[in-house]
Amino acid sequence: MNPLKLSAQFAAYVWYTEVRQGSRTHDEALRFARENWAAFRPSAREGWGRLLMRVANVGRVPRGGVRRHQAGRPTNRASAGLN
């Protein structure tokens, strides 16, 4: 998905949930965001969209099927000093 579009959809979702506090549902907010994201494009930021995509993928295995190691963490027991 396009990070800018995702950021605009998120802005639309948040706006809708804030404005419609009494009678909102999650599904209504999602539908509003999908249908009206273009109006929120000026407030969207590509970096926020990339961050949202990263957060959504936490814990998932990348397409190649191999999970990447986190930066700064040892990759095997020998380098961790756990022999």
C-alpha positions in Angstrom: 0.0 0.0 0.0 1.1 3.6 -0.6 2.4 5.1 2.6 0.9 8.5 1.8 -2.5 7.0 1.2 -2.3 5.0 4.4 -1.3 8.1 6.4 -4.3 10.0 4.9 -6.7 7.1 5.7 -5.4 7.1 9.3 -6.0 10.8 9.6 -9.5 10.4 8.2 -10.1 7.5 10.7 -8.9 9.5 13.7 -10.9 12.6 12.7 -14.1 10.6 12.3 -13.7 8.9 15.6 -13.1 12.2 17.3 -16.0 14.0 15.7 -18.5 11.2 16.0 -17.9 10.2 19.6 -21.4 9.3 20.5 -22.6 7.2 17.6 -19.4 5.8 16.0 -18.5 2.3 15.4 -15.2 0.9 14.2 -16.7 -0.3 10.9 -18.2 3.1 10.2 -14.8 4.8 10.8 -13.0 2.4 8.5 -15.6 2.9 5.8 -15.3 6.7 6.2 -11.5 6.5 6.0 -11.5 4.4 2.8 -14.0 6.6 1.1 -12.7 10.0 2.2 -9.0 9.7 2.5 -8.3 12.1 -0.4 -9.7 15.0 1.5 -7.1 14.3 4.3 -4.1 14.1 1.9 -2.8 17.6 2.8 -2.4 16.5 6.4 -0.8 13.1 5.5 2.9 12.5 5.8 4.7 9.6 4.0 6.8 8.9 7.0 3.8 8.3 9.2 2.4 5.9 6.6 5.7 4.0 6.6 5.7 3.9 10.4 2.1 2.6 10.4 3.0 -0.2 7.9 6.0 -1.1 10.1 3.8 -1.4 13.2 1.3 -3.4 11.3 4.0 -5.9 10.3 5.5 -6.4 13.7 6.0 -10.1 14.4 5.3 -11.2 10.8 7.8 -13.2 8.8 9.1 -11.3 5.7 8.1 -12.7 2.3 11.4 -14.6 1.9 10.4 -16.7 4.9 13.4 -15.8 7.0 13.0 -13.6 10.1 15.5 -10.8 10.3 17.5 -10.3 13.5 17.1 -7.0 15.4 19.9 -4.6 15.2 22.2 -4.8 18.2 21.2 -8.3 19.2 23.6 -11.2 18.9 22.8 -13.6 16.1 24.1 -16.8 17.7 25.0 -18.1 21.2 28.8 -17.9 20.6 28.7 -14.1 20.0 26.5 -13.6 23.0 29.0 -15.3 25.3 26.6 -18.1 26.2 28.8 -21.1 25.3 
